[in-house]
Amino acid sequence: MSKTTKWIIGIAAALVFFFGLFLLTILSWLFSADEEETTPGGGEKVALVELRETITASDEIVRQLKKYRENRGVRAIVLRVESPGGGVAASQEIYEEVKKTRKSGKPIVVSMGSVAASGGYYVSCGASRIVANPGTLTGSIGVIIQFIHVGELLKKLGVDESTFKTGKYKDSGSPFRRVSPAERVYFDQLIGDVYDQFVNVVAEERHLERAYVKKYADGRVFTGRKACELGFVDTLGTMEDAVSIAAGLGGVQGKPSVVKEVRRRAFLERILGDAATELTRLRQEFLTQPILQYKLTSPY
């Protein structure tokens, strides 16, 4: 079998794989649903909203926050963040909804899991309080853009491409060629603007000097304990502690009842089990990744 034939078979297999991911997503949308469950506590309700994935879209989290903010039977909200971050715009939209909830007078407390970094930290900044575990990885204040260049590979396969554009920056980041010096300046300015937005939010919400934030806003991560020492989170504790803090801020007497949405798995997912979950994750990683990201990419 020739090398070219092997490449063609490999590309065909990849296309079939990604089509399968797409089909799985469609079936999940068609045959899955959300239900609500309540953990009895005897007291009034605290809602739990869970952000447990890379941030590629904001609509689902925003919907839940708005739902519980407008529910008079819910006295406070806990946002559980277990995310390395993700898209800039999606992170900003969730942050704005968190801040809107706080400003409405309904307490919202963030509970950080193992990782709540970059965009995961950005969305947390709008909360009434931020609670982290001592071993939580958080911070990673910064912006990243990554491009894949496949021009040399296509040449080996005998594949060529043509681009027609209306301006010199229209195909910036194209996978078919290297980045030019002028484009490097352009991208530096682009991510510089978005970086400043991140720093400004942290400085404003954490009541810190901008110069102080920039000192640590170089992409590094902190443990929850270190972040607390530096003033980037409010206190250390578990999710149960976060629920208690939220209940206290909401004036709940006694142990609160915790209400949250639970996703009922689609028929296909129930059959495939963990394989379906992993395929969905891969779809998010490879097919729905925003270009401009507040995201922790280190292998933590």
N, C-alpha and C positions, 0 to 999 in steps of 0.2 A: 504494500500500500504506500503510495507516494505521500510526501509531506503535505502537499497541497490538499489531497483528499482527506488526510487526518484533520487539517484545519477546518475544512468544510463540514465534516462530521461533528467536530467540536462546536462550531458555531450553530449548527442545526440543533444540537442537543441543548445548548444554552437557550435558544429561542423556545424550544418545547418546555424547558424548565420554567422560564419566565411567563409563558402563556398559562402554565399550570397555576402559578402564583396568582395571576390575574383572575383565572376562573374560580379559584378558591375564595378570593375576595368577594366576587360577585355573589357566590352561593352563600357566603357568610352574611352579607347584607340582606339577602332575600329571606333567610331562614333563621336569623337570630333575633333576640329581643331582649329588652331590659326589664327586670323586675326590681321591686324594692323590698328590702328586708329590714326589720328592726330588732336590735338587741335590747331586750327589756332591761331597764335600770330603775324604774320606779319614778324617776323624775321626768322633767320636760326633755324635749328632743334636742340633740346635737347631731347635725348632719356630717357625714364623712364622704368627701369627694377624693377619689384616688387618681393620681397622675403617675402611672407606672410604666412608662415607655418613653422612647425617643419622641420629642415634640415635633411632629410633622404637620399637625393641624390643631386648631384651637376650638373648633365648633362644639365638640362633645363636652369638654371641660367647662367652657363658657356656658353652655346650656344648663349643666348641673348647678353651677354657681348661681346663675340667675334664678333657677327654679327654687333653690333653697333660700336664697336671699328674699324672695317674694313670699315665701311660705311663713305665715305668722306663727305657725305651730313649731317652727324650728328657731331656737334661741341663739344658736351659734353654729359655725361651720369649722370643721377641721379639714385642711387640704393636705393629704399625704403625698409627699413628693418623693418618688423613686425614679429619678431620670437624670441622664447625663446632659440634658438640654436638647437642642435641635434648631429648628428654623428660627430666624430672627423675628420675622413678622408674627408667627404663631406664638412665640414666647411673649412678645410685647402685648398681643391681644389678651392672653391669659392674665398677664400682670395687670393690665388695665381693669379687667373684670374683678380681680382680687382686690385692687385698690378701691374700685367702685363699691364693692361689698363692704369694705371697712368704713368708707366714708358715709355709707347709708346708715351706719349706726349698729349694724349687725357684726359682732366680733367674728373674725376669721383667723384661725391659728394654723400655721404651717408646721407639720410634723415631717422632719427629714428622715428618710430611710438610710440605706447603705450609701447611696449616691444621690446628691441633689446639687449638681454642679452646672456651671455656665448658665444655659437657659433655665435649668432647674432652679438655680439660685436666683436668676432674674425674676421669675414668676413669684418667688417667695418674698421678695422685697416689699410687695404691696400689702402684706398681712399685718394684722394687729400685733402678733407675736410670732417669732420664729423659734422652734424647738428642734434641736439636733441631738442625735446620739453622740457620745464622746468619739466613737469611731466612724461617724459619717464622713464621707468625702464631699466637700462642698467648695465653693469659690470658683476657681477656673474662670475668672472674669476676663473675657477676651472674645475675639472674633476669628473665624477661620473660613477660608474658601479653598477648596481643593479641586483640581482638574486632572483628568486622565488623558494622556496623549497616546494615541494609537496609530499615528501616521506611519511610523517605521514598520509596525506590524502589517498594516494594510498594503504597504509597498511589497513586502515579502509575499503577500497573497495575490499580488497583481491587481489590487484594487486602487483606483484613483478617485478623486473627488474634486468638484468645482464649487466655488462659493461666489455668489454675486451679492454685493452689499451696497448700502447707501452712505456709509461712513466708515472711517477707519476703525472705530471701536465696536461696530455692529456685531462682529463675530468674535469678540474678545472672550477668551476661554475656550475656544474651539478645540475639540479633541484631535483635530487633524493637523495641527501645527503647534510650534512652540510659542510661548508668550514673548512678545516684543518688548524692548526696553520702555517704550512709551506706555504700553499696557501695564507694565509693572508699576509705573507711577500712578496710573489710573486706578488700579486695584488697591494700591496703598492708600490713596485718598478715599476710596469707597469704604474700605473696612475701617479706616481712621474715623470717619464720620459715625459709623455704627458703633464703634468702640466708645467714642465720646458719649453717645447716648446711654450706653451701659453704665459707664462710670458716673454719669450725672444722676442716674436713677439710684444707684447704690449710695452716693453721697447724700442725696436728698432724703431718701427713706431711712437710712441708718443714722442720719444726723452727724455725719462725719465730714471733715474737710476734704475737698476734692483732691488736694495734693496727697493726703494720707491714703485715700483710696487708690490713687494711681501707683503709689509705692508698692502695693500688693496686687494690682490689676495687671499682671504679666502672664496670665494663663495658669499660674500655679494653683494647686488644690491645697486645702487645709483639712485637718481633721475637725470634727465638730468641736472638740475641746479648744483647739487653737483658734478656730473661727470665733468662739465665744470670748476668748481672751482679747482678740483683736476688735471685737465689737460688730462682727458681721452677722452674728446670730444673738438671740436674746438670752437663751438658757439651755441647759442640757437636760434631756429627759427622753422618755419613750413615747410611743404614740398614745398610750394610756394617760401619760402625764399631760400630753397635748390636749386630749379630750377633757381632762379635769380643768385645765387652764381655760379652755374655751367655755366650759360650763360656768366657771366662776365669772368670767367676763360677761357672759350672757345672763347672769343672775339666776341660774338654775339651782334649785334647792335639792339636796340629796344627790344620789347617783343618777346621772342622765341616761336616758334611752338613746341609743345610737342608731340612726337610720342611714342607709346607703343604698345605692343602686347596685344590683347584681346582674351581670350579663348572663343570660341563658345561652349556652353553647348551641350552635347550629347542629343539625343532624349529621352533616358530613364531619364536623369537628369532633362530635362525640364518637364517631367511628374511628377516625384517625388519631384521636387523642393528642399527645404531645407533638406528634409530627405536624399536625395542622397548626398548632401554636407556633412551632418553629418556622414553618413556611410563611405564616403571616408576618412574623418578625423579619424574615429575609425580604419579603416584599417591601416592608417599610424601609429597610436599610438600603435597598438597591433601586427601588422604583419610585419612591416618593420623597427622596431626600432633597430638601431645599439646597440651593447653591450657597447662599449666605447663611452662616450658622453661628449661634451661641452654643457651642457643643464641646464637651470633653471628649477628645479622641484618643487620649492615652490609654494603654491597656490595663486600667485598674479594675 
